[in-house]
Each structure stands twice: as C-alpha cells, then as structure tokens.
Amino acid sequence: MKRKMLMTPGPSPVPAFLRESLAKEIIHHRTEEFRQILTRVHQGLQSLLLTKNPVVLLSSSGTGAMEAAVSNLFSRKDKVIVISGGKFGQRWAEISKNFSLELVEMKIDWGSAPDPKELETIFSKNNDAKAVLTTLCETSTGTVYDIENLTKTAKKYNAITVVDAISGLGQDELLTDKWGVDVVVGGSQKGLMLPPGLSFLSINEKAKKMIENSDLPKYYFSLKKALAKYQDNDTPYTPAVNLIVALDAALEEINKEDIKERWQRFKKLAEGVHLAAKALGFSLLSSRPSSSLTAINVPEEIKSSQLIKFLRREYGLSIAGGQDQLKDRIVRIAHMGWIDRPDLITCFSYFEAGLKNFGYQFQTGISLTALEEVFYGR
C-alpha cells in the first residue's frame, strides 16, 4: 500500500498528534469544559495573528469566512476595490458581485504582486471606496502581497483592508495590528494543519462599526451574533466541536515557536524549493514568491495534469496543478503547516522520477543536491 503524501497547498498534512485530538470523544459545546477550550483557541489565534482584536470562529471552509466578511461589513451599492491577480482575488470579486456591491477591480498579471502606487491611483479616482479586498498569499500563483503598504494606501482614503490569509497564515509575514489590517480571514486546512471545516476572522474596532451598519442579508454567518457570543467564549450556533478541540492542540504547538523564527524557517523551505526547481531548469511563476507554496513553470512538452496523475498513481504523491489559464502550465508544491525538510526531499525525489518518465532530460539527483545545500549546508 502506497503512503499518501500530501504536498498540496490545502488540504495540507494532518500530523498524528492532531489526528488523535480529532478522534477524542465528543463533548457538549454548551459546557464550561468547552468554553475553556474556546478561550484558549481565541487567545492562540490572537497570538498567531499578532492581534488584540477578537477572532471569531465559523464552521465553514475559508470561503465561508470570505463571504461573511463581505455580507457583514458592507451595505448595498457600497464600492469596494478588489485586487485580482489569481483565483482567490477573483473569488473576492465574485462574492462582492453576488452581494450587489459596486466593484472596482484592480487586475494584475497572474504571478505578479500588486503595486501600492497603482492602488493609490485607483483610490484617487474612487475615493468613496469603502475597502480594499486582497490576499496575503495568492494560492493560485504562489505570490505573497505587500499587505503592509497596501494597508497604508487604503488608510489614506479612510478605507478598510480585508485580507484573505487562508493559505499564508503561519508562513508568510503578517503583523495584523502593527500594520493596521482591519479584517483577516483564515482557515483550518493549510498552515494550521487540520482538515477543512473551520474558518475565522479577526475584526478591529473600525470593522465592528461597519458591521453595526451593514444592511446586507446574513443569518448563519452573522458576525454581529458571533461577536456578541465571543464575549462569553461561546458561539451563536453549534460549532465544529472536534475541529476546535484539535485547533487548541495545533495552536499550542504552533505558538511554542517564536513567530519570527517560524517565518524564517518557512522562508528557508521556500528557498530550497526555488533552487531545486531552478536546478532542474525550471523557472518560478511568481515575481514575489510566497513562503507557503511555490508555483513552478513546467516545459511545454509536459502537461502538468498528466505528471500530477502519474505521481499520485505511482508514488502516492499529491501536488497541485494550475487553475484557469495556468492549467497544464505549472505545478504547485506546498511548504506550509507540518511540511518540513525531509518531506520536500522525498517530494523532489518522486518529482524527478516523474519527469524522467515523461522524457525530460536532467542530471539525476540535481534537485536533491540543491535542497540539501540549502537545508543542511552540504
């Protein structure tokens, strides 16, 4: 039986100690025992996000929290600026359209990062925009955005910044309070090392005031209700109990590590993957690569979807391909959450075997040598 090796940018591997937490006997959510767990989870998320603001939990994938951000912060016909440089920037745009917001789309090439100066130009022509909706790490391209300076630009126009940090959280630098990010959206299945099913939002005072005035429809995803219950370490509706119990264990493990050291550790993993790809003669898609995943351009003679199927069938290795116009043009390899150096070395040994199968010529082991030089200095 092949070992299943998950190197996709979500879901990411769930380590054994968290699988044990998930398998614990379920407890009732309206008990003091669960409220104590929820208290620790709230505090652990604040530590990870570097915020003193409330972080409310929802039982959904990350997209549910993205929708909740839009439906709770804005009113009909409000104008928002969406930075669209990939699949998940597009998702912000689609959600905004579905809630009848006036959309100003800042379209950038997939693989590039937004220029805060360009955002300022857009704001100067749309100074009534209420917000900029963007991503920390655009998962479809492996690109990390300059959230600090994008937020500074939005503040000049009294607009809030709403950041999808679903894939980047824990690996890519994010100083929520120091940078003044108003709302951050996260999810359980990437850097937090859990299965899908939990999402969360950090909400500052300015965002709270907008929530009070929003007239868009919402019920289950009401952040007003969630914030009211948050004060009592409770939830408005039945939460995903065992996922929250496991999140408590995940956050305890994550927050043992100094956050700056954690960012550096994942930056080093990314550096290894970048050099391994280049050693094979490949280039990176992104002009500003993330520390959470790497998007690698593959030669025209190799269809990435076929390579991915081969690796999964022959070796149990799952990596991701490209979406939309990047289909069959790239592969995406994650280095987030529980993924570490030995996983990436194994991944590239299989990756090389797959390339050989499709007739790609290179020196066997060259990517592994590049990884070992970065990781172990040899």
Sequence and secondary structure as in RCSB ss.txt:
>XXXX:A:sequence
MKRKMLMTPGPSPVPAFLRESLAKEIIHHRTEEFRQILTRVHQGLQSLLLTKNPVVLLSSSGTGAMEAAVSNLFS
RKDKVIVISGGKFGQRWAEISKNFSLELVEMKIDWGSAPDPKELETIFSKNNDAKAVLTTLCETSTGTVYDIENL
TKTAKKYNAITVVDAISGLGQDELLTDKWGVDVVVGGSQKGLMLPPGLSFLSINEKAKKMIENSDLPKYYFSLKK
ALAKYQDNDTPYTPAVNLIVALDAALEEINKEDIKERWQRFKKLAEGVHLAAKALGFSLLSSRPSSSLTAINVPE
EIKSSQLIKFLRREYGLSIAGGQDQLKDRIVRIAHMGWIDRPDLITCFSYFEAGLKNFGYQFQTGISLTALEEVF
YGR
>XXXX:A:secstr
    EE SSSS    HHHHHHHTS    SSSHHHHHHHHHHHHHHHHHHT SS EEEESS HHHHHHHHHHHH  
TT EEEEEESSHHHHHHHHHHHHTT EEEEEE  TT    HHHHHHHHHH TT  EEEEESEETTTTEE  HHHH
HHHHHHTT EEEEE TTTTTTS   HHHHT SEEEEESSSTT   S  EEEEE HHHHHHHHH  S  STT HHH
HHHHHTTT  SS   HHHHHHHHHHHHHHTTS HHHHHHHHHHHHHHHHHHHHHTT  BS SSB SSEEEEE  T
TS HHHHHHHHHHHH EE EE  GGGTTTEEEEE  TT  HHHHHHHHHHHHHHHHHTT    TTHHHHHHHHHH
H  
